[in-house]
Amino acid sequence: MTAMTRAALLSVFSALLFNLETVVVKAIEGVPLATIVLARALGQLAWTVPSFLRDPVGLMRTGQLRLNLLRGAMSGISWYAYFISFAALPLATATVLSFTSVLFVTALAGPVLGERVRWRRWTATLVGFLGVLAIVRPGAVEVGWPVAAAIGSAFLGAAIMLTTKMLARSERTPTIMFYIGVVTTVMTLPVALPGLAWPGWWNLGLLVLTGLCGPFAMHVWITALRLADASVLAPISYVRLIFAAAFGVLLFNEVPDAWLGLGAALIVGSALYITHREAQVAQRRPATLVAAPALPAQPAKPEADSAASSGDGSRPKSR
């Protein structure tokens, strides 16, 4: 089996795991949202325990504490919005709306990172937001908190991705993930404590899965990125929409309509175009960037950049 084949299979598996996380959240009943987010935060923190046991000082060492704390805070808020949207909306609808994080990245790349965004990417971004309007259809569909939460989570996911790109210049992925777990746990624990109660064995199992699926999916996605370029694997991640539609029909009797199909085509198509343009721009960078003596730091970059999608989406991401 070639490296590319393995990378593609791992990418599909990570998409399945991300979908499983949302299915589990949707299946939980009678458990406060704060408890669900706390389970996710504890799962994130637990994922860094092996690194902590090996080198606790090295794991906690950071030159950008404020930025790490900001990223963790955005992750915690994003998870609340993310879980609200998936608990209340059809799986396919919430999944498509989560893809708008790629569009928000384009909108924020200029003011946050100082990147030059040309008219082609802006046009693709506007087309993507037309897809959002096709799904939401103001006036035909009630735009309530779940839709607002889905779009808000996507916006925060974009901010998380850009923040992680900034952190990736000097921070290791385990360090970034550790501070995400610490900050989200500290944020969520006081809110969740008053409502903590025995959820029953079924819900307890679902809460454990909630805490494990997200970090596990990100680990698989990072492994895939070590075998192939992100621009090659990005289109494969949209298989999440197929999984979401299938789970929705089989488990929750949710049948996608034509408007969702149109919106999905516009959003996914524009996101794929933006990914393609980013890959083209990356290929035009001076060859000196490739031949620079500081190459030993390069293998860690895809890993760190990948953590941007975690959470946080998305997830894409991260959710």
N, C-alpha and C positions, 0 to 999 in steps of 0.2 A: 504494500500500500504506500503510495507516494505521500510526501509531506502535505501537499495541497489537498489530497483526498482526506487525510486525517483532519486537517484544519477545517475543511468544509463540514465533516461529520460532527466535529466538536462544536462548531458554530450552530448547527441545527440542534444539537443536544442542549446547548446553553439557552437557545430560544425556547425549547420545551420546558426547561427548568424555570425560566422567567415566567412563562405562562402558568406553570404549576403553582407558583407563588400566588398569582392573582386568583386562580381557581380556589386555592385553600382559603384565602381571605374572604372570598365571596361565600364560601361554604360555612364559615364560622357564624354561629347564631348566639345571641344573648351575651356576647362578650364586649365590654366597652372598647371603643376604638383605641384609647390610650393603652390598654393592655396589649392589644395587637401590635401597636408600634413599639411598645417596650420589649415584646418578644423579638421583634426584628432587630432592635438595638442590641439586645443581649446576644443574639446570634452573630451580629457583626463583631462584637467584642470577643466572643468565644473563638471566632475564626483566627484571631491574632494571638491566642494563648500560646501555641507552639513557638512562635517567634519571640514572645515575651519570655518564655522559659529559657530559650537559648541565649538571648542577649537583651535583658530588660532595659539596660541603660542605652544601648544602641537603638532599640526600637523607639524609645521615648525622645531621643535626641532630635531636636529640630531647630532650624534657623528661622522658621516662619511660623511661630506659635500662633500669632493672631490670625493669619490666613488659614491655618488648620482649624482653629476654633470657628472661624466664619464658615468654612466649608462644612464642618460638622453640624452647625446650627441650621444651615440651609438644608442639609440632608434630613434632619429631624422634621422640619416643617414640610418638606417635600413628601416624606413618607405619609404624613397625616393626609395631605391632599390626594396622594396617589391611591391610598387605600379607600378613601371616601369615594373616589370616582369608580373604582372597580367594584366596590360593594353595591353601588346604586345603579350603575349603567350596565348595559349589555357588554359582555367581554370584548366583542369585536369593536364596538364603538369606543370604549375606553382605550383599547390598544391603539387604534388609529389616531386618536387625539394625543396619545403619548408620543407619537412620532413627530409631532410638531416641535419637539425640542430642537431638532436639527434646524428648523426654520428660525427659531429664536437665537440659535448660535450665530447665524448669519447676521441677524439684527444687532447683536451685542458685540460681535467680534471687533468692529471698528472702535466704538468708544471704550471698551474694556482693554483690548489687547493692542489697539492701534493698527489693526490689520486693514489693508485697503480692500474693500468689497466692491467689485465691479458690477455693472448693470445686469449682466447675465444672472449672477447669483441673486441679486435683488428681484429680478423678474421671476425666477424660480421660487423665491420665498413668497412673493405675492400670489403666485399660482397655488402654492401650498395652503395659504390662508383662505383662498377661495374654496379649497376642499373642506376646510373647517366650516365655512358658511353653508356648504352643501349638506354637511352632516347635521349641523345644528338647525339650519333653516329658521332663522328668527321670525317669529310670527306663526310658524307652522308647528314648531316644537318648543316646549317650555324650556327656557334656558335658566335652570336652577343651579343650586349649589354643586351638584355632581359634575355638571359640564364646566362650571367655573373652576372647580377643584382640579379637573383633568387638565385644563389649559394652564392653570396656575402651577401645577406640578411639572408640566412640560417646561414652563418658563424657568422655574427653579432648577430643573434638570440641566437646562442650557447654562445657567449661571454656575452650577456645580461643575460642569464640564470645563468651562473656561477657567474657573478657579483652580481646578486640578491641573490644567495645562501649565498654569503659573507655578504651582507647587512642584510639578514634575521636573522643573529645571534644577531643583536641589534636593528634593525629598524622595525617599524610597517608598514604594507602594505599601509595604507592611506598615510603615509609619503613618502614612495617610489614612489607611484603613483603621489603624489603632485609634487615632484621634476622632475619627468618625464614630466609632463604637463608644468611646468615652463620653463625647459631647452629647450624642443622642440619648445615651442611658441617663446621664445627669439631667438632661432636659425633660425626659419622659417620666422618670421615676416619681417625682413629686406629683405629677398629674395623674399617674396611674394608681398610686398607692391607695387613695380613698375608695376606689372602685375594685380593688383586688379581692377576688373571692374564688373559691374552688369552681373551675369552669366545667367540671365533668371530664371523664377520661377521653371522650371523643374530641371535645374542644381542646383539651390539653395536647393531644396528639397533633391537632391542626396548628396550634400555636408553635409547637416545636418545629413543624415543617415550615412555618412562616419564617422562623429564625434561621433555618438552614438553607432554604432554597435560594434566596437572594445571593448570599456570599458564595455558595457552591456554584451557582450559575456564573458569577463573575470570575471565579477561579477557572472554570472551564473555558470561558471566553478569552481570558488572558493566555491560557495555554494555546488556544487556537491562534492568537495573534503572534505567538512566538514562531509559528510555522508558516504564516502567510501575512501579506500586507493587509492593513485595515481596509484599504480601498477595495480590495478583492473580496473581503469577507462581509463588508457592510451590507451589500444587497441580500446576502443569505439571511441576515438577521430579520428581514421582513417576513420570513416564514412564520414569525410570531402571529401575524394576522390570520394565517391559515389555521394555526393551532387554536387561536382564540375563537374563531368562528366555529370550529369543530367542537371544542369544549362547550361553547355556548349552546349549540344545538343539542348535543348529546346529554348534557348535564342540567341545563337550565331552561331548555325549550326556547332559546332565543334565535329567531330567524332573521338574518340580515336583510335589509331592503335595498332597493336600487340606489337610493340616495347615499347610503353608506358605501356602496360600491363605487359610485362616482367620486365621493369625497376621498375614499381610500386611494383611488387611482391618481387623483391630483396631488395628495399629500405625499404618497410614496414615490410617485414619479418625480416630483420636485426635489425630494430629499435625495433620491438616487442621482439626480443631475448635479446637485450641490456636491455630493461625495465625489462624483466623477471630476468636477472642476477642481476640487481641492487636490485630487491626485495629479491632475495635469500641472497645476501650479507647483506642486512639490517636485515633480520631475524636472522643472525648469530651473531649480535652484543651482547655484554655481557648483561645479564639481569639487571645489575646494572644501565644501561642507562634508563631502563624502570622504575626502582624503585627509581630513584634519587629524592631527595626532591624538586628539581627545576621543578617539573612537571607542575605548573601553566603556564609556558611559552610555553608548548608544543602545545596547541590548535592553537596558532598563527602561528606555523611553516608551516603547509600545506598552510595556506592562503598566507603567505609571499612568499613561494616557488612558489605558483601558479602564482604570479605576474610576475615571470620570463618568462612565456610563452606569456604574453600579448603582447605584443607588437610588440608585437614585433614580433608579430608571432607570435610566433607560435608555429608567431604568432610562436608554435608552436606556441604562441606561441605568435606575438608581438608583432607577431609582435608586 
